[in-house]
């Protein structure tokens, strides 16, 4: 691993440990979700937004919750995931990823009384941990997910990479996230993804059906 790979790994570790203040000595938490500007070019795969219809999605269900996911996604479950805490990654062609994370609601509530407070703080923590800056005001929407208050956030961030003697360049990325607190299951859930601005419209049209179809507890 070269130094640039190490830097990226350290950045993602900061993301994973920032969510609810939890840290298990000697392990990486399974459910981190902070919004982060990365240094990776992400290009959306072959399926265009107009090509994605109802028949292009199928149900993903585990540990008592479910969501509709594109059939083209390759699923990767974090091996440390449990019923109480974990995440699953939806991989698409050419690097696009959408994450679904969950964790103990009682742990989140120690810091955040509401999903809105957790969503707001995730942006602040990301800016602090990555030294990023917001490009404009984040877009937020209040949602209802299976009877629970939820918050959708779309934030555009940028960081300046490089420096003397080669100069610097601006890396811009859009971050999408949805936070919900579910008292019925005793868990919080976060759906999140990152993409360069040129792929943002496509990601949004994949992200929305996953987010809106989430069933956070058994009926």
LUMVEXSE-491173 format. One record per residue: x, y, z of N, C-alpha, C in turn; residue number from 1; residue in one letter. Coordinates in Angstrom, 2 decimals, padded with zeros to 5 digits, m for minus. Example, Ala and Ser with C-alpha at 12.3 -4.5 7.8 and 13.67 -1.06 7.14 Angstrom:
013.19	m005.69	007.80	012.30	m004.50	007.80	013.20	m003.30	007.80	1	a .
012.85	m002.25	007.08	013.67	m001.06	007.14	012.90	000.03	007.87	2	s .
This chain:
000.86	m001.20	000.00	000.00	000.00	000.00	000.88	001.23	000.00	1	x .
000.61	002.17	m000.96	001.43	003.37	m000.98	000.85	004.41	m000.04	2	x .
001.53	005.57	000.06	001.14	006.57	001.04	m000.24	007.13	000.75	3	x .
m000.60	007.26	m000.55	m001.92	007.77	m000.88	m003.01	006.81	m000.43	4	x .
m002.78	005.50	m000.57	m003.75	004.51	m000.10	m003.90	004.58	001.41	5	x .
m002.78	004.78	002.12	m002.85	004.89	003.57	m003.69	006.09	003.97	6	x .
m003.51	007.22	003.27	m004.26	008.41	003.60	m005.75	008.18	003.41	7	x .
m006.12	007.52	002.31	m007.53	007.24	002.08	m008.07	006.32	003.15	8	x .
m007.29	005.31	003.56	m007.75	004.39	004.59	m007.96	005.09	005.91	9	x .
m007.04	006.01	006.25	m007.18	006.75	007.50	m008.43	007.61	007.46	10	x .
m008.70	008.23	006.31	m009.89	009.07	006.19	m011.15	008.27	006.40	11	x .
m011.24	007.09	005.81	m012.43	006.26	005.98	m012.54	005.76	007.41	12	x .
m011.43	005.52	008.10	m011.49	005.14	009.50	m012.10	006.26	010.32	13	x .
m011.74	007.53	010.01	m012.33	008.66	010.72	m013.83	008.69	010.50	14	x .
m014.26	008.39	009.29	m015.68	008.35	008.98	m016.38	007.30	009.81	15	x .
m015.81	006.09	009.88	m016.46	004.98	010.57	m016.60	005.21	012.06	16	x .
m015.68	005.94	012.68	m015.72	006.10	014.13	m016.48	007.34	014.57	17	x .
m016.97	008.14	013.63	m017.54	009.43	014.01	m019.03	009.42	014.28	18	x .
m019.74	008.37	013.87	m021.19	008.40	013.88	m021.81	008.67	015.24	19	x .
m021.59	007.81	016.21	m022.25	007.97	017.50	m021.27	007.99	018.65	20	x .
m019.99	008.20	018.35	m018.99	008.27	019.40	m018.53	006.93	019.89	21	x .
m018.97	005.86	019.21	m018.58	004.52	019.64	m017.22	004.15	019.07	22	x .
m016.46	003.38	019.81	m015.21	002.82	019.28	m014.88	001.56	020.05	23	x .
m014.77	000.47	019.34	m014.42	m000.79	019.98	m012.93	m001.02	019.79	24	x .
m012.21	m001.11	020.87	m010.76	m001.26	020.80	m010.38	m002.47	019.98	25	x .
m009.51	m002.22	018.97	m009.00	m003.31	018.17	m009.88	m003.73	017.01	26	x .
m011.03	m003.05	016.84	m011.91	m003.40	015.72	m012.37	m002.11	015.06	27	x .
m012.86	m002.25	013.83	m013.49	m001.13	013.16	m014.99	m001.26	013.31	28	x .
m015.68	m000.20	013.75	m017.13	m000.27	013.87	m017.77	m000.63	012.54	29	x .
m018.88	m001.35	012.60	m019.52	m001.80	011.37	m020.43	m000.76	010.77	30	x .
m020.89	000.22	011.54	m021.95	001.09	011.04	m021.60	002.55	010.96	31	x .
m020.53	002.98	010.32	m020.21	004.39	010.18	m020.87	004.97	008.95	32	x .
m021.19	006.30	008.99	m021.91	006.83	007.83	m021.65	008.30	007.59	33	x .
m020.60	008.87	008.17	m020.42	010.30	008.00	m020.28	010.68	006.53	34	x .
m020.82	011.84	006.19	m020.69	012.36	004.84	m019.24	012.77	004.66	35	x .
m018.66	012.43	003.52	m017.23	012.66	003.35	m016.90	012.94	001.89	36	x .
m015.97	013.85	001.67	m015.46	014.08	000.33	m014.27	013.17	000.13	37	x .
m014.34	012.26	m000.84	m013.24	011.35	m001.11	m012.48	011.82	m002.33	38	x .
m011.45	011.11	m002.68	m010.61	011.49	m003.82	m010.74	010.45	m004.93	39	x .
m011.94	009.91	m005.08	m012.17	008.83	m006.04	m013.10	009.29	m007.14	40	x .
m012.74	009.03	m008.39	m013.63	009.32	m009.51	m014.69	008.23	m009.57	41	x .
m015.95	008.62	m009.49	m017.05	007.67	m009.55	m017.88	007.95	m010.79	42	x .
m018.03	006.94	m011.62	m018.83	007.05	m012.83	m019.95	006.03	m012.73	43	x .
m021.18	006.47	m012.95	m022.31	005.57	m012.83	m022.27	004.54	m013.95	44	x .
m022.78	003.33	m013.66	m022.70	002.22	m014.60	m023.63	002.36	m015.79	45	x .
m023.91	001.25	m016.43	m024.59	001.28	m017.71	m026.05	001.70	m017.61	46	x .
m026.71	001.38	m016.50	m028.13	001.69	m016.38	m028.33	003.19	m016.20	47	x .
m029.07	003.82	m017.10	m029.35	005.24	m017.01	m030.59	005.44	m016.16	48	x .
m030.81	006.68	m015.62	m031.99	006.91	m014.78	m033.28	006.54	m015.48	49	x .
m033.41	006.87	m016.79	m034.65	006.58	m017.49	m034.87	005.09	m017.69	50	x .
m033.78	004.29	m017.60	m033.89	002.86	m017.83	m034.30	002.10	m016.58	51	x .
m034.26	002.75	m015.42	m034.58	002.07	m014.17	m036.07	002.17	m013.88	52	x .
m036.75	001.06	m014.03	m038.17	001.00	m013.71	m038.41	000.09	m012.53	53	x .
m039.68	m000.12	m012.21	m040.03	m000.95	m011.06	m039.47	m002.36	m011.17	54	x .
m039.42	m002.88	m012.38	m038.93	m004.24	m012.59	m037.42	m004.36	m012.43	55	x .
m036.73	m003.24	m012.33	m035.27	m003.26	m012.18	m034.84	m003.33	m010.72	56	x .
m035.81	m003.34	m009.80	m035.52	m003.41	m008.37	m036.08	m004.70	m007.79	57	x .
m035.42	m005.20	m006.75	m035.91	m006.36	m006.02	m035.68	m006.15	m004.53	58	x .
m036.34	m006.94	m003.72	m036.32	m006.74	m002.28	m035.05	m007.31	m001.65	59	x .
m034.39	m006.49	m000.86	m033.29	m006.93	m000.01	m033.81	m006.95	001.43	60	x .
m033.72	m008.08	002.10	m034.23	m008.19	003.45	m033.24	m008.94	004.33	61	x .
m032.96	m008.39	005.51	m032.12	m009.07	006.49	m032.34	m008.45	007.85	62	x .
m032.15	m009.26	008.90	m032.25	m008.81	010.28	m033.54	m008.04	010.58	63	x .
m034.62	m008.36	009.88	m035.91	m007.76	010.19	m036.20	m006.44	009.51	64	x .
m035.34	m005.99	008.59	m035.64	m004.79	007.82	m035.43	m005.10	006.35	65	x .
m035.94	m004.21	005.48	m035.86	m004.47	004.05	m035.87	m003.16	003.27	66	x .
m035.43	m003.24	002.01	m035.47	m002.11	001.09	m035.39	m002.66	m000.32	67	x .
m035.91	m001.91	m001.28	m035.81	m002.29	m002.68	m034.48	m001.82	m003.24	68	x .
m033.77	m002.72	m003.91	m032.44	m002.41	m004.44	m032.36	m002.80	m005.91	69	x .
m031.56	m002.08	m006.70	m031.41	m002.44	m008.11	m030.86	m003.85	m008.27	70	x .
m031.39	m004.58	m009.23	m030.94	m005.94	m009.48	m029.48	m005.99	m009.94	71	x .
m028.99	m004.89	m010.48	m027.61	m004.86	m010.98	m026.58	m004.70	m009.88	72	x .
m027.02	m004.44	m008.66	m026.08	m004.21	m007.56	m025.44	m005.51	m007.10	73	x .
m024.17	m005.44	m006.77	m023.48	m006.55	m006.09	m023.47	m006.22	m004.61	74	x .
m024.00	m007.11	m003.79	m024.14	m006.85	m002.36	m022.94	m007.34	m001.58	75	x .
m022.49	m006.53	m000.63	m021.38	m006.90	000.25	m021.77	m006.60	001.69	76	x .
m021.98	m007.64	002.48	m022.32	m007.48	003.89	m021.05	m007.41	004.71	77	x .
m020.95	m006.39	005.54	m019.81	m006.30	006.45	m019.76	m007.56	007.31	78	x .
m018.63	m008.29	007.33	m018.58	m009.56	008.08	m018.76	m009.38	009.58	79	x .
m018.59	m008.16	010.08	m018.77	m007.90	011.51	m020.21	m007.50	011.84	80	x .
m021.06	m007.49	010.85	m022.45	m007.07	011.06	m023.19	m008.04	011.96	81	x .
m024.05	m007.48	012.80	m024.95	m008.25	013.66	m026.34	m007.64	013.54	82	x .
m027.30	m008.23	014.22	m028.65	m007.67	014.22	m028.66	m006.26	014.80	83	x .
m027.76	m005.99	015.74	m027.75	m004.70	016.42	m026.97	m003.62	015.66	84	x .
m025.98	m004.03	014.86	m025.11	m003.03	014.25	m024.43	m003.60	013.02	85	x .
m024.42	m002.84	011.92	m023.75	m003.35	010.73	m023.99	m002.50	009.51	86	x .
m023.58	m003.00	008.38	m023.83	m002.30	007.13	m023.70	m003.25	005.95	87	x .
m024.36	m002.88	004.88	m024.28	m003.59	003.62	m024.01	m002.56	002.53	88	x .
m023.13	m002.92	001.61	m022.75	m002.02	000.52	m023.33	m002.54	m000.77	89	x .
m023.95	m001.65	m001.55	m024.44	m001.99	m002.88	m023.42	m001.46	m003.88	90	x .
m022.73	m002.36	m004.56	m021.71	m001.99	m005.52	m022.30	m001.97	m006.93	91	x .
m021.97	m000.91	m007.66	m022.37	m000.81	m009.06	m021.11	m000.70	m009.91	92	x .
m021.27	m000.76	m011.20	m020.12	m000.71	m012.10	m019.36	000.61	m011.95	93	x .
m018.04	000.53	m012.15	m017.16	001.67	m012.18	m017.14	002.47	m010.88	94	x .
m017.36	001.79	m009.76	m017.05	002.39	m008.48	m018.17	002.99	m007.67	95	x .
m019.37	003.12	m008.22	m020.46	003.70	m007.45	m020.88	002.75	m006.33	96	x .
m021.06	003.30	m005.13	m021.48	002.51	m003.97	m022.60	003.23	m003.23	97	x .
m023.56	002.47	m002.75	m024.59	002.98	m001.85	m024.56	002.11	m000.60	98	x .
m024.55	002.76	000.56	m024.41	002.07	001.83	m025.74	002.09	002.60	99	x .
m026.05	000.98	003.26	m027.16	000.91	004.20	m026.58	000.46	005.53	100	x .
m026.67	001.33	006.54	m026.09	001.04	007.86	m027.16	001.06	008.93	101	x .
m026.91	000.35	010.00	m027.81	000.36	011.14	m027.00	000.21	012.43	102	x .
m027.62	000.61	013.54	m026.95	000.51	014.83	m027.96	000.61	015.95	103	x .
m027.49	000.50	017.18	m028.37	000.54	018.34	m028.92	001.95	018.54	104	x .
m030.23	002.07	018.62	m030.85	003.37	018.81	m030.44	003.99	020.15	105	x .
m030.30	003.16	021.18	m029.93	003.70	022.48	m028.55	004.36	022.44	106	x .
m027.66	003.85	021.60	m026.34	004.47	021.48	m026.44	005.81	020.76	107	x .
m027.23	005.85	019.69	m027.40	007.12	018.97	m028.09	008.16	019.84	108	x .
m029.07	007.74	020.64	m029.84	008.67	021.45	m029.01	009.28	022.59	109	x .
m027.88	008.70	022.92	m026.99	009.30	023.90	m026.45	010.64	023.41	110	x .
m026.39	010.79	022.09	m025.87	012.02	021.49	m026.93	012.80	020.73	111	x .
m027.88	012.07	020.14	m028.83	012.71	019.24	m030.26	012.36	019.63	112	x .
m031.04	013.31	020.11	m032.41	013.01	020.50	m033.32	012.71	019.31	113	x .
m032.93	013.16	018.12	m033.75	012.96	016.94	m032.87	012.58	015.75	114	x .
m033.51	012.05	014.71	m032.79	011.75	013.47	m032.28	013.03	012.83	115	x .
m033.03	014.12	012.97	m032.60	015.40	012.40	m031.31	015.89	013.04	116	x .
m031.20	015.72	014.35	m029.98	016.12	015.04	m028.79	015.28	014.60	117	x .
m029.02	013.99	014.40	m027.95	013.11	013.94	m027.51	013.47	012.52	118	x .
m028.47	013.77	011.65	m028.16	014.15	010.28	m027.35	015.44	010.23	119	x .
m027.76	016.41	011.01	m027.05	017.69	011.03	m025.63	017.54	011.54	120	x .
m025.47	016.74	012.58	m024.14	016.58	013.16	m023.22	015.77	012.26	121	x .
m023.77	014.87	011.44	m022.94	014.08	010.55	m022.24	014.99	009.54	122	x .
m022.94	016.03	009.07	m022.33	016.97	008.15	m021.21	017.75	008.85	123	x .
m021.49	018.21	010.06	m020.50	018.98	010.81	m019.25	018.14	011.10	124	x .
m019.45	016.89	011.47	m018.32	016.03	011.79	m017.49	015.72	010.54	125	x .
m018.17	015.57	009.42	m017.45	015.29	008.17	m016.57	016.47	007.77	126	x .
m017.12	017.66	007.89	m016.35	018.85	007.56	m015.12	018.95	008.45	127	x .
m015.30	018.68	009.74	m014.20	018.78	010.69	m013.15	017.71	010.45	128	x .
m013.57	016.45	010.22	m012.62	015.35	010.13	m011.85	015.35	008.82	129	x .
m012.43	015.90	007.76	m011.78	015.89	006.45	m011.28	017.25	006.01	130	x .
m011.54	018.29	006.86	m011.17	019.66	006.51	m011.82	020.09	005.19	131	x .
m013.03	019.60	004.98	m013.78	019.97	003.78	m014.55	021.25	004.03	132	x .
m015.13	021.79	002.96	m015.97	022.98	003.06	m017.26	022.72	002.29	133	x .
m018.33	023.30	002.79	m019.61	023.17	002.10	m019.64	024.08	000.89	134	x .
m020.21	023.59	m000.19	m020.44	024.38	m001.39	m021.93	024.69	m001.42	135	x .
m022.31	025.79	m000.81	m023.72	026.12	m000.69	m024.35	025.55	000.57	136	x .
m025.64	025.67	000.68	m026.39	025.19	001.85	m026.93	023.79	001.58	137	x .
m026.72	022.83	002.49	m027.24	021.47	002.27	m028.76	021.48	002.10	138	x .
m029.23	020.62	001.22	m030.66	020.43	001.02	m031.16	019.40	002.03	139	x .
m032.23	019.70	002.74	m032.80	018.75	003.70	m034.30	018.63	003.48	140	x .
m034.82	017.44	003.70	m036.25	017.18	003.60	m036.67	016.29	004.76	141	x .
m037.82	016.61	005.36	m038.39	015.75	006.39	m039.22	014.67	005.72	142	x .
m038.99	013.42	006.13	m039.68	012.28	005.55	m040.39	011.49	006.64	143	x .
m041.25	010.59	006.20	m041.88	009.63	007.11	m041.56	008.24	006.61	144	x .
m040.82	007.49	007.40	m040.44	006.13	007.04	m041.13	005.17	008.01	145	x .
m042.15	004.50	007.54	m042.91	003.52	008.33	m043.36	004.11	009.67	146	x .
m043.85	005.36	009.62	m044.37	006.01	010.81	m043.35	006.75	011.64	147	x .
m042.08	006.74	011.23	m041.02	007.41	011.97	m040.54	008.66	011.24	148	x .
m040.18	009.68	012.01	m039.59	010.88	011.41	m038.21	010.53	010.86	149	x .
m037.95	010.97	009.65	m036.66	010.73	009.00	m036.22	012.00	008.30	150	x .
m034.94	012.09	008.00	m034.39	013.29	007.36	m033.51	012.89	006.19	151	x .
m033.78	013.50	005.04	m032.96	013.33	003.85	m032.04	014.54	003.73	152	x .
m030.77	014.30	003.43	m029.79	015.36	003.29	m029.01	015.19	002.00	153	x .
m028.84	016.29	001.28	m027.97	016.32	000.10	m027.02	017.49	000.29	154	x .
m025.73	017.19	000.43	m024.73	018.23	000.67	m023.64	018.14	m000.38	155	x .
m023.22	019.29	m000.89	m022.07	019.34	m001.80	m020.88	019.90	m001.04	156	x .
m019.77	019.17	m001.05	m018.58	019.55	m000.30	m017.36	019.55	m001.22	157	x .
m016.33	020.24	m000.80	m015.09	020.21	m001.57	m013.89	020.32	m000.63	158	x .
m012.78	019.78	m001.07	m011.52	019.93	m000.36	m010.46	020.33	m001.37	159	x .
m009.43	020.99	m000.89	m008.28	021.34	m001.72	m007.23	020.27	m001.55	160	x .
m006.86	019.58	m002.62	m005.86	018.52	m002.59	m004.52	019.04	m003.10	161	x .
m003.45	018.48	m002.60	m002.12	018.83	m003.08	m001.60	020.11	m002.44	162	x .
m000.71	020.78	m003.10	m000.07	021.98	m002.57	001.33	022.11	m003.12	163	x .
002.15	022.94	m002.48	003.51	023.18	m002.95	004.28	021.86	m003.06	164	x .
005.05	021.59	m004.12	005.34	022.52	m005.23	004.47	022.29	m006.46	165	x .
003.47	021.41	m006.36	002.70	021.03	m007.54	001.39	021.80	m007.67	166	x .
001.09	022.65	m006.73	m000.16	023.37	m006.77	m001.29	022.55	m006.16	167	x .
m002.45	023.13	m006.06	m003.59	022.44	m005.46	m004.72	022.32	m006.47	168	x .
m005.62	021.38	m006.19	m006.80	021.23	m007.03	m008.00	020.99	m006.14	169	x .
m009.13	021.44	m006.59	m010.36	021.29	m005.81	m011.07	019.99	m006.19	170	x .
m011.39	019.20	m005.18	m012.15	017.96	m005.38	m013.55	018.18	m004.80	171	x .
m014.55	018.08	m005.65	m015.93	018.31	m005.24	m016.71	017.02	m005.30	172	x .
m017.59	016.82	m004.32	m018.40	015.61	m004.30	m019.74	015.89	m003.64	173	x .
m020.77	015.22	m004.15	m022.10	015.29	m003.55	m022.28	014.13	m002.59	174	x .
m022.86	014.42	m001.43	m023.14	013.38	m000.43	m024.65	013.32	m000.22	175	x .
m025.19	012.12	m000.28	m026.61	011.88	m000.05	m026.77	011.00	001.19	176	x .
m027.74	011.33	002.03	m027.96	010.50	003.22	m029.40	010.60	003.68	177	x .
m029.88	009.54	004.29	m031.18	009.52	004.93	m031.02	008.87	006.30	178	x .
m031.43	009.58	007.35	m031.34	009.09	008.73	m032.75	008.84	009.27	179	x .
m032.93	007.74	009.97	m034.20	007.47	010.63	m033.95	006.75	011.95	180	x .
m034.72	007.10	012.98	m034.68	006.43	014.28	m035.94	005.58	014.41	181	x .
m035.76	004.29	014.66	m036.89	003.36	014.73	m037.00	002.78	016.14	182	x .
m038.00	003.25	016.87	m038.22	002.74	018.23	m038.70	001.29	018.22	183	x .
m039.43	000.89	017.18	m039.98	m000.46	017.11	m038.88	m001.52	017.08	184	x .
m037.82	m001.25	016.32	m036.72	m002.22	016.21	m035.58	m001.90	017.17	185	x .
m035.62	m000.71	017.78	m034.53	m000.30	018.66	m033.25	000.01	017.91	186	x .
m033.39	000.42	016.62	m032.22	000.70	015.80	m032.37	002.03	015.08	187	x .
m031.23	002.64	014.71	m031.23	003.74	013.76	m030.74	003.18	012.43	188	x .
m031.13	003.83	011.36	m030.72	003.42	010.02	m030.21	004.64	009.26	189	x .
m029.22	004.40	008.43	m028.70	005.44	007.55	m028.46	004.85	006.17	190	x .
m029.00	005.49	005.16	m028.71	005.15	003.76	m027.88	006.31	003.23	191	x .
m026.72	006.03	002.61	m025.87	007.14	002.18	m025.01	006.75	000.98	192	x .
m024.57	007.76	000.27	m023.75	007.55	m000.93	m023.04	008.85	m001.29	193	x .
m021.97	008.72	m002.10	m021.18	009.86	m002.53	m020.92	009.76	m004.03	194	x .
m020.88	010.90	m004.70	m020.66	010.89	m006.14	m020.15	012.26	m006.58	195	x .
m019.38	012.29	m007.66	m018.98	013.55	m008.25	m020.21	014.25	m008.83	196	x .
m020.19	015.57	m008.95	m021.38	016.30	m009.42	m021.93	015.81	m010.75	197	x .
m021.07	015.37	m011.67	m021.55	014.94	m012.99	m022.38	013.66	m012.92	198	x .
m022.26	012.89	m011.84	m023.05	011.68	m011.69	m024.18	011.83	m010.69	199	x .
m024.39	013.06	m010.19	m025.32	013.28	m009.09	m026.77	012.98	m009.47	200	x .
m027.18	013.40	m010.66	m028.57	013.18	m011.07	m028.88	011.69	m011.18	201	x .
m027.95	010.94	m011.73	m028.15	009.50	m011.87	m028.21	008.83	m010.51	202	x .
m027.28	009.19	m009.61	m027.29	008.59	m008.28	m028.59	008.88	m007.55	203	x .
m029.07	010.11	m007.65	m030.30	010.49	m006.95	m031.47	009.62	m007.36	204	x .
m031.53	009.23	m008.63	m032.65	008.44	m009.12	m032.51	006.96	m008.76	205	x .
m031.32	006.54	m008.37	m031.14	005.19	m007.83	m031.36	005.22	m006.32	206	x .
m030.89	006.29	m005.68	m030.92	006.42	m004.23	m032.35	006.55	m003.70	207	x .
m033.18	007.33	m004.39	m034.52	007.62	m003.88	m035.38	006.38	m003.67	208	x .
m035.44	005.43	m004.63	m036.26	004.24	m004.39	m035.77	003.38	m003.23	209	x .
m034.46	003.32	m003.05	m033.91	002.57	m001.91	m034.35	003.22	m000.61	210	x .
m034.17	004.52	m000.54	m034.50	005.29	000.66	m035.99	005.21	001.00	211	x .
m036.84	005.46	000.01	m038.28	005.54	000.28	m038.91	004.18	000.54	212	x .
m038.26	003.09	000.09	m038.83	001.76	000.29	m038.37	001.09	001.59	213	x .
m037.50	001.75	002.33	m036.98	001.14	003.57	m038.10	000.82	004.54	214	x .
m038.12	m000.42	004.99	m039.02	m000.84	006.08	m038.12	m001.19	007.25	215	x .
m038.13	m000.34	008.26	m037.16	m000.44	009.35	m037.57	m001.41	010.44	216	x .
m038.80	m001.90	010.41	m039.21	m002.91	011.38	m040.31	m003.78	010.77	217	x .
m040.49	m004.96	011.33	m041.53	m005.86	010.85	m042.89	m005.32	011.24	218	x .
m043.84	m005.41	010.33	m045.20	m004.90	010.58	m045.92	m005.74	011.60	219	x .
